[in-house]
Amino acid sequence: YITNPVTPMDYTSAFARKNGTSMATPHVAGISALMLQANPNLQPGDIKTLLMNTAEPLNGDYLPLEQGAGRVDPFEAVHPGMKVQVQDETLIPYGEEMVNIEETTGGISFGELYTGADHSINKKVTLQNFEKENKKFNANVHFQLIKGTSDPKANGVKVAIDPVIQVKKNEKKNVNVTLTLPKTAKEGVFTGYIILTNQKDKNEQYRIPFSVRTVEE
């Protein structure tokens, strides 16, 4: 019993702290309902993207593989000024085969790549400005060097995006994010975030988690 069975109306100790997916799921479902109430035209991929775009990083050093995009921010998710959506593909089972389908999401997975070969991979990201003013963003790539991740500089691994991106009012704009991985790169995990910050309003910020794993063939 969380409450006292003898005095069930006494709520002085009727609190419990819980975590995990069983706690995260109802929160995200509730926030998604609020987002649809504000904008019934949102598609599932849009809801996922906006939740990721507007999430806040957890306190401490956590990888995207641990925290995803971060902690959801209900107000920002319901009132986004922008959408930063990755146009990608994913494999799903279809009968006895695996087929590619289009996927829209808020993160970039460069997948699992073999060492010993040069790789260059482009991902298309669509920026949509919901507001009636032109915006200019600084784009920065932040690799995370914690908890056994690999050093991108030592391995020659680069993730590139235009350093300044301008999006006009009510405009959709496509930009490329490019991963360059040389054949000399060692086995490991390279991960981090692309952070877009409005030049005029530093509080308007959007985060795109990314990751790639290198393995021997």
Backbone bond lengths (Angstrom), bond angles and torsions (degrees), N, CA, C in turn:
res aa  C-N    CA-C-N  psi(-1)  N-CA   C-N-CA  omega(-1)  CA-C   N-CA-C  phi
1 Y - - - 1.470 - - 1.522 110.30 -
2 I 1.311 115.93 131.98 1.454 119.53 170.69 1.515 108.60 -79.04
3 T 1.337 115.75 -44.13 1.467 118.90 173.98 1.528 108.54 -86.88
4 N 1.293 115.06 163.45 1.470 120.51 178.58 1.524 108.57 -77.81
5 P 1.346 119.12 120.54 1.474 120.52 -177.64 1.531 112.73 -64.35
6 V 1.312 115.35 -21.96 1.474 118.13 -179.96 1.532 110.21 -78.60
7 T 1.331 115.37 -37.21 1.469 120.11 178.98 1.529 108.44 -126.80
8 P 1.348 116.66 74.66 1.471 120.04 -172.98 1.527 114.17 -64.61
9 M 1.310 119.16 -15.14 1.464 120.55 178.66 1.523 112.14 -86.45
10 D 1.335 116.73 -3.51 1.461 121.27 179.74 1.534 108.76 -89.16
11 Y 1.325 115.66 110.04 1.461 120.23 -176.49 1.530 112.94 -104.78
12 T 1.325 117.76 17.60 1.466 119.52 -177.31 1.524 111.88 -64.57
13 S 1.325 118.30 -26.58 1.464 121.36 179.64 1.530 111.71 -119.20
14 A 1.320 116.93 17.85 1.465 120.59 -173.70 1.527 112.16 -87.41
15 F 1.332 116.53 49.98 1.461 120.79 178.93 1.518 109.27 -133.24
16 A 1.297 115.67 143.49 1.468 120.47 176.51 1.513 108.35 -139.72
17 R 1.323 116.14 146.72 1.465 121.63 178.80 1.524 107.75 -105.66
18 K 1.332 116.84 122.16 1.456 120.83 -177.87 1.529 108.87 -133.25
19 N 1.336 115.76 155.58 1.463 119.41 175.82 1.520 109.07 -142.96
20 G 1.328 115.43 178.17 1.457 119.75 -179.88 1.519 111.82 110.93
21 T 1.329 116.03 178.91 1.466 120.75 -176.23 1.520 112.21 -65.13
22 S 1.321 118.14 -31.35 1.466 119.71 -179.55 1.517 111.49 -67.24
23 M 1.326 117.68 -23.11 1.463 121.54 175.68 1.533 110.70 -90.02
24 A 1.343 116.33 -37.65 1.469 119.85 -178.15 1.529 111.14 -67.63
25 T 1.328 116.89 -38.46 1.465 120.78 -174.05 1.527 113.28 -59.01
26 P 1.344 120.38 -51.23 1.474 118.18 179.97 1.518 113.50 -64.74
27 H 1.333 117.50 -32.06 1.464 119.04 177.08 1.526 110.82 -65.05
28 V 1.334 116.19 -47.72 1.465 119.94 -178.77 1.529 110.45 -65.65
29 A 1.342 116.72 -38.81 1.465 119.57 178.46 1.527 110.94 -63.60
30 G 1.333 116.73 -40.62 1.465 120.50 178.77 1.515 112.11 -66.02
31 I 1.339 116.48 -42.40 1.466 120.04 178.57 1.537 109.85 -65.67
32 S 1.324 116.95 -38.00 1.466 120.04 178.10 1.528 110.53 -61.95
33 A 1.345 116.64 -38.80 1.470 120.24 177.54 1.524 110.77 -63.41
34 L 1.328 117.11 -40.54 1.466 120.57 177.61 1.529 111.17 -64.51
35 M 1.344 116.09 -38.50 1.464 120.31 178.61 1.529 110.62 -64.01
36 L 1.336 116.49 -41.42 1.465 120.12 179.25 1.525 111.47 -70.40
37 Q 1.320 116.85 -31.74 1.457 119.69 176.34 1.535 110.00 -64.24
38 A 1.340 115.75 -39.92 1.463 120.15 179.73 1.526 111.57 -75.03
39 N 1.341 117.30 -33.08 1.457 121.60 -178.17 1.528 109.33 -145.37
40 P 1.341 117.54 90.47 1.475 120.92 -176.42 1.524 113.97 -64.99
41 N 1.334 118.59 -12.11 1.463 120.77 -178.18 1.524 113.45 -84.81
42 L 1.323 117.83 -3.42 1.463 120.10 -179.59 1.527 110.69 -64.20
43 Q 1.333 114.87 136.57 1.457 121.31 174.53 1.531 109.37 -94.63
44 P 1.342 118.08 162.98 1.476 119.64 -179.55 1.526 113.71 -52.59
45 G 1.354 116.72 -41.48 1.463 119.86 178.69 1.520 112.45 -64.64
46 D 1.344 116.49 -33.33 1.465 120.22 177.70 1.518 111.14 -67.37
47 I 1.328 116.07 -43.18 1.467 120.25 -179.62 1.524 110.18 -61.70
48 K 1.331 116.23 -46.85 1.467 120.00 179.00 1.525 110.73 -60.14
49 T 1.342 115.96 -45.26 1.462 120.73 -178.25 1.521 111.61 -61.22
50 L 1.335 117.22 -48.73 1.460 120.98 -177.11 1.527 111.62 -66.25
51 L 1.331 117.32 -36.80 1.468 120.02 175.51 1.532 110.46 -61.04
52 M 1.331 116.43 -40.30 1.457 120.94 -179.67 1.522 111.27 -73.16
53 N 1.339 116.40 -44.04 1.470 120.90 -178.89 1.515 112.21 -55.57
54 T 1.331 116.36 -41.75 1.465 121.76 -170.03 1.521 113.22 -98.56
55 A 1.331 118.02 3.90 1.466 120.93 -178.60 1.530 111.28 -68.95
56 E 1.314 115.04 152.17 1.470 121.81 178.20 1.530 109.43 -102.03
57 P 1.335 118.16 140.56 1.464 119.44 178.04 1.521 111.11 -65.09
58 L 1.316 116.38 144.59 1.461 121.05 176.30 1.527 109.73 -69.20
59 N 1.322 116.18 156.47 1.468 120.21 175.55 1.521 109.20 -65.95
60 G 1.327 116.58 133.57 1.459 120.38 179.50 1.516 111.22 98.15
61 D 1.324 115.58 -179.51 1.464 121.79 -178.12 1.521 110.07 -94.48
62 Y 1.330 116.32 107.30 1.455 121.79 177.66 1.522 109.16 -129.06
63 L 1.316 115.71 138.81 1.454 121.42 178.94 1.524 110.42 -78.88
64 P 1.352 117.36 157.77 1.465 119.17 172.22 1.524 112.68 -55.75
65 L 1.334 117.42 -31.20 1.462 119.85 177.84 1.523 111.82 -68.05
66 E 1.338 118.00 -17.59 1.462 122.22 -179.92 1.529 112.31 -100.16
67 Q 1.330 116.71 -42.33 1.459 119.54 -174.80 1.523 113.78 -112.47
68 G 1.353 117.55 0.70 1.451 118.55 -174.77 1.515 109.92 62.90
69 A 1.338 116.06 -132.99 1.457 119.88 177.69 1.521 111.29 -83.30
70 G 1.327 118.13 -16.16 1.459 121.10 179.18 1.516 111.98 131.27
71 R 1.320 115.85 -154.63 1.471 122.64 -179.70 1.526 108.84 -93.14
72 V 1.333 116.05 128.05 1.462 119.84 -177.20 1.529 111.09 -61.89
73 D 1.329 115.11 145.28 1.460 122.64 178.85 1.531 106.95 -118.96
74 P 1.339 118.38 100.21 1.467 120.84 -172.56 1.526 113.68 -56.64
75 F 1.329 117.69 -46.84 1.462 119.48 -176.15 1.518 111.43 -62.68
76 E 1.336 116.22 -46.64 1.465 119.76 -178.83 1.531 111.16 -65.63
77 A 1.337 116.87 -35.98 1.465 120.15 179.91 1.522 111.43 -66.89
78 V 1.330 116.89 -34.97 1.470 121.38 -179.92 1.528 110.74 -78.65
79 H 1.352 117.10 -28.12 1.468 121.21 -177.20 1.533 110.93 -123.12
80 P 1.332 118.07 61.16 1.469 119.06 -178.30 1.530 111.40 -77.34
81 G 1.328 115.99 143.88 1.453 120.46 173.66 1.511 112.27 -90.57
82 M 1.355 115.42 -16.91 1.463 121.90 -175.51 1.511 109.19 -148.68
83 K 1.314 114.34 160.79 1.465 120.84 167.70 1.518 107.26 -128.77
84 V 1.333 116.38 129.82 1.464 122.07 179.38 1.518 106.74 -119.14
85 Q 1.325 115.94 99.66 1.466 120.81 -168.38 1.521 111.83 -116.88
86 V 1.328 115.53 132.43 1.463 122.05 178.93 1.528 108.76 -88.75
87 Q 1.334 115.36 126.18 1.462 121.31 177.73 1.528 107.53 -95.91
88 D 1.335 115.28 109.94 1.464 118.87 -170.23 1.520 110.18 -137.98
89 E 1.319 115.49 -175.27 1.457 122.77 174.02 1.525 109.09 -130.04
90 T 1.319 115.49 154.77 1.458 119.18 176.26 1.521 109.01 -142.99
91 L 1.311 116.32 154.18 1.466 121.76 178.80 1.518 110.18 -91.42
92 I 1.331 116.56 134.30 1.463 120.54 174.23 1.529 108.82 -132.52
93 P 1.334 117.77 153.07 1.464 119.38 176.52 1.526 110.81 -74.14
94 Y 1.331 116.23 136.04 1.457 122.27 176.96 1.528 106.96 -136.19
95 G 1.322 116.05 99.37 1.456 120.12 -172.24 1.517 109.40 67.39
96 E 1.331 115.91 -123.84 1.456 120.56 178.73 1.525 112.00 -97.54
97 E 1.332 117.41 4.84 1.460 121.16 -176.98 1.529 110.64 -115.77
98 M 1.340 114.83 166.82 1.459 121.81 171.84 1.517 107.38 -109.66
99 V 1.335 116.97 129.74 1.456 120.37 -177.96 1.526 109.76 -124.26
100 N 1.343 115.78 150.99 1.458 122.14 176.52 1.522 110.04 -85.17
101 I 1.341 116.89 133.96 1.454 121.09 171.94 1.530 108.36 -128.70
102 E 1.326 115.51 156.53 1.453 119.72 176.64 1.524 110.11 -69.72
103 E 1.328 115.27 144.48 1.464 120.75 179.97 1.524 109.09 -137.04
104 T 1.326 116.14 133.66 1.460 120.77 172.80 1.517 108.03 -114.98
105 T 1.317 115.80 129.49 1.459 120.00 -173.81 1.526 109.19 -153.42
106 G 1.334 115.90 -179.30 1.457 120.66 -178.10 1.513 113.63 -108.06
107 G 1.334 118.65 6.39 1.458 122.24 -179.26 1.515 111.42 -131.03
108 I 1.328 115.91 161.70 1.459 121.15 -179.28 1.526 109.50 -115.23
109 S 1.332 115.37 121.55 1.457 120.82 171.27 1.524 108.45 -111.49
110 F 1.335 115.76 117.55 1.460 120.41 176.07 1.527 110.93 -86.84
111 G 1.328 115.65 -1.11 1.452 120.30 173.70 1.518 113.85 81.27
112 E 1.333 114.10 -156.72 1.462 122.40 -178.42 1.524 107.36 -113.90
113 L 1.329 116.27 122.20 1.461 121.12 -174.81 1.520 110.71 -120.00
114 Y 1.326 115.42 145.79 1.458 119.95 178.84 1.523 110.89 -78.14
115 T 1.324 115.80 141.12 1.461 120.53 170.58 1.528 108.88 -75.53
116 G 1.344 116.07 166.38 1.461 119.84 178.73 1.514 113.62 85.89
117 A 1.352 117.51 3.96 1.465 121.34 177.60 1.524 108.83 -141.23
118 D 1.330 116.51 147.14 1.460 121.03 175.96 1.523 109.79 -77.17
119 H 1.319 116.43 137.72 1.462 121.20 179.26 1.526 109.55 -129.70
120 S 1.331 115.62 140.94 1.461 122.31 171.74 1.528 106.98 -140.62
121 I 1.329 116.78 116.31 1.467 121.49 -173.89 1.527 109.27 -126.41
122 N 1.339 116.11 131.57 1.460 122.23 176.97 1.526 110.01 -106.53
123 K 1.315 115.88 138.53 1.457 122.45 171.91 1.526 108.36 -123.28
124 K 1.333 116.14 136.36 1.468 120.33 -179.77 1.521 109.63 -92.28
125 V 1.332 114.65 130.62 1.459 121.56 178.05 1.523 107.96 -120.01
126 T 1.334 116.52 130.57 1.459 121.72 179.68 1.523 109.73 -105.87
127 L 1.330 116.06 123.34 1.460 122.14 176.24 1.522 108.15 -102.23
128 Q 1.323 116.55 127.11 1.461 121.53 178.84 1.522 109.43 -122.25
129 N 1.330 115.14 119.91 1.460 121.94 -179.53 1.530 108.90 -91.02
130 F 1.347 117.08 115.55 1.458 121.42 -178.35 1.530 112.66 -85.21
131 E 1.309 116.79 -10.64 1.463 119.78 -170.69 1.529 111.89 -104.57
132 K 1.337 115.48 163.93 1.465 121.76 -173.61 1.525 111.64 -94.01
133 E 1.324 115.67 45.83 1.455 120.75 174.80 1.516 109.31 -150.50
134 N 1.322 115.41 145.59 1.458 119.88 177.16 1.523 109.96 -69.10
135 K 1.335 116.10 143.98 1.461 120.41 -178.96 1.521 110.15 -130.47
136 K 1.309 115.03 146.83 1.460 121.50 176.63 1.523 108.13 -128.32
137 F 1.348 115.90 126.80 1.457 121.20 -174.90 1.525 111.18 -116.12
138 N 1.324 115.78 140.24 1.458 122.00 165.92 1.519 107.70 -86.43
139 A 1.325 116.77 130.93 1.463 121.52 179.89 1.530 108.91 -110.98
140 N 1.326 116.25 123.68 1.466 121.92 -179.60 1.517 110.27 -126.38
141 V 1.330 115.45 139.22 1.466 121.73 177.43 1.526 108.37 -101.99
142 H 1.336 116.03 123.57 1.465 121.60 -179.91 1.534 109.72 -118.60
143 F 1.334 116.54 107.01 1.460 120.32 171.34 1.530 108.42 -79.13
144 Q 1.318 116.58 146.37 1.459 120.72 176.98 1.523 109.50 -104.46
145 L 1.323 115.61 125.21 1.458 121.43 -179.40 1.523 109.28 -110.53
146 I 1.319 115.47 69.54 1.468 120.71 -177.67 1.522 109.76 -140.35
147 K 1.309 115.44 156.51 1.465 123.47 169.98 1.524 113.03 50.22
148 G 1.319 116.45 49.69 1.460 119.65 172.31 1.513 115.33 83.50
149 T 1.332 118.42 7.72 1.459 118.78 175.05 1.532 109.20 -71.93
150 S 1.320 115.85 162.19 1.461 120.83 -176.85 1.521 110.95 -93.80
151 D 1.324 114.88 153.70 1.460 121.57 -178.34 1.532 109.22 -82.52
152 P 1.346 118.79 115.01 1.465 119.74 -178.01 1.526 113.02 -65.63
153 K 1.341 118.05 -36.65 1.465 120.15 -179.36 1.521 111.15 -64.48
154 A 1.322 115.78 -45.25 1.460 119.55 -179.30 1.522 111.87 -64.33
155 N 1.324 117.13 -25.48 1.460 121.30 -178.28 1.526 113.35 -103.83
156 G 1.334 117.24 0.53 1.462 120.76 177.98 1.517 114.08 71.21
157 V 1.341 117.17 22.72 1.472 121.37 -178.00 1.528 109.23 -89.64
158 K 1.336 116.66 130.92 1.461 121.29 -178.47 1.524 110.73 -132.11
159 V 1.326 115.20 141.92 1.465 122.32 169.90 1.524 106.39 -120.42
160 A 1.334 117.29 123.09 1.466 121.50 -172.58 1.522 111.24 -122.20
161 I 1.339 115.33 141.81 1.457 123.82 174.28 1.528 106.43 -147.72
162 D 1.326 117.55 153.99 1.465 119.65 176.95 1.525 109.48 -53.77
163 P 1.347 118.18 130.07 1.464 119.97 -175.62 1.523 113.81 -67.95
164 V 1.328 117.54 -27.22 1.471 122.01 177.42 1.528 108.11 -129.87
165 I 1.331 116.07 128.17 1.465 121.11 -177.77 1.528 108.55 -126.74
166 Q 1.316 116.21 123.88 1.459 120.87 177.70 1.525 109.44 -105.67
167 V 1.332 115.80 131.60 1.461 121.55 178.43 1.525 107.57 -126.50
168 K 1.315 116.18 118.29 1.458 120.40 -178.24 1.525 110.86 -73.03
169 K 1.322 116.72 165.50 1.456 121.27 -178.18 1.530 110.25 -58.43
170 N 1.338 114.85 135.90 1.477 122.93 178.72 1.530 113.01 55.59
171 E 1.345 116.55 27.74 1.465 120.45 -176.90 1.520 111.27 -103.79
172 K 1.336 114.73 148.75 1.460 122.15 167.13 1.518 107.72 -106.54
173 K 1.335 116.02 134.34 1.460 119.25 -177.77 1.524 109.77 -139.33
174 N 1.327 116.57 135.01 1.462 121.66 178.31 1.527 110.45 -97.99
175 V 1.317 115.74 136.30 1.462 121.64 173.68 1.528 107.62 -132.08
176 N 1.332 115.94 157.29 1.463 121.32 179.29 1.517 110.97 -103.70
177 V 1.314 114.99 140.90 1.463 122.03 168.77 1.520 106.87 -114.36
178 T 1.330 116.78 124.30 1.468 121.16 -172.84 1.519 111.15 -117.12
179 L 1.318 115.57 127.68 1.467 121.97 171.85 1.523 108.63 -98.04
180 T 1.346 116.33 129.29 1.460 122.01 173.37 1.514 107.94 -117.97
181 L 1.334 116.16 122.45 1.460 121.04 -176.88 1.526 108.18 -133.31
182 P 1.340 118.37 113.66 1.463 120.59 -176.99 1.530 111.77 -79.64
183 K 1.331 115.14 162.86 1.468 120.04 -178.30 1.525 112.45 -67.67
184 T 1.335 116.87 -15.20 1.470 120.27 179.74 1.528 112.84 -83.09
185 A 1.336 118.01 -5.96 1.467 121.39 -178.75 1.525 110.16 -64.16
186 K 1.310 115.50 140.43 1.464 121.37 179.70 1.534 110.46 -87.23
187 E 1.339 115.05 171.13 1.462 119.75 174.56 1.521 110.17 -62.57
188 G 1.320 116.00 142.33 1.459 118.22 177.39 1.516 112.76 163.31
189 V 1.329 114.96 -175.94 1.461 122.94 177.69 1.522 108.53 -118.15
190 F 1.320 116.44 127.49 1.458 122.70 177.36 1.525 106.88 -117.59
191 T 1.315 116.47 121.23 1.457 119.13 -171.92 1.519 110.83 -150.72
192 G 1.314 116.12 160.98 1.457 120.54 179.55 1.514 111.29 168.65
193 Y 1.335 115.77 -151.97 1.465 121.68 -176.47 1.523 110.58 -137.69
194 I 1.324 115.77 143.39 1.462 121.72 163.84 1.523 106.18 -96.18
195 I 1.318 116.78 126.69 1.460 121.32 -175.80 1.527 109.26 -117.11
196 L 1.327 115.81 123.47 1.459 122.69 177.35 1.520 108.73 -104.93
197 T 1.332 116.68 123.89 1.462 121.58 -177.05 1.526 109.66 -124.63
198 N 1.331 115.90 127.03 1.463 121.34 178.05 1.525 109.42 -64.41
199 Q 1.329 116.69 127.05 1.467 120.17 -177.84 1.524 112.29 -62.94
200 K 1.335 117.71 -33.28 1.463 120.76 -177.76 1.525 112.49 -86.83
201 D 1.310 117.19 -30.06 1.463 121.88 -177.17 1.521 108.69 -132.10
202 K 1.342 116.46 97.38 1.466 121.45 -176.19 1.529 112.45 -63.70
203 N 1.334 116.88 -18.55 1.463 120.21 179.15 1.526 112.27 -74.47
204 E 1.344 116.46 -17.75 1.457 119.26 176.96 1.528 108.19 -90.08
205 Q 1.314 114.28 106.80 1.463 120.14 -173.24 1.526 109.29 -142.22
206 Y 1.325 115.70 141.72 1.459 121.92 -179.80 1.535 108.48 -130.63
207 R 1.346 115.45 140.72 1.457 120.90 -173.96 1.518 109.82 -122.07
208 I 1.334 116.19 135.66 1.462 122.49 177.07 1.524 108.40 -120.71
209 P 1.325 118.99 107.51 1.463 119.09 175.84 1.528 110.76 -69.66
210 F 1.345 116.16 146.74 1.464 120.04 176.59 1.525 109.12 -141.36
211 S 1.330 115.93 157.07 1.467 119.84 177.18 1.522 110.44 -159.93
212 V 1.336 115.12 153.60 1.465 122.51 172.15 1.523 106.46 -149.03
213 R 1.328 115.43 143.30 1.471 121.44 176.61 1.518 108.67 -119.05
214 T 1.322 115.72 133.60 1.458 120.35 177.00 1.532 109.18 -108.62
215 V 1.328 115.80 136.00 1.466 121.58 -178.74 1.519 108.73 -137.70
216 E 1.329 116.10 157.73 1.459 120.40 174.61 1.523 108.78 -74.77
217 E 1.344 114.80 144.38 1.469 118.66 -177.89 1.537 110.76 -64.85
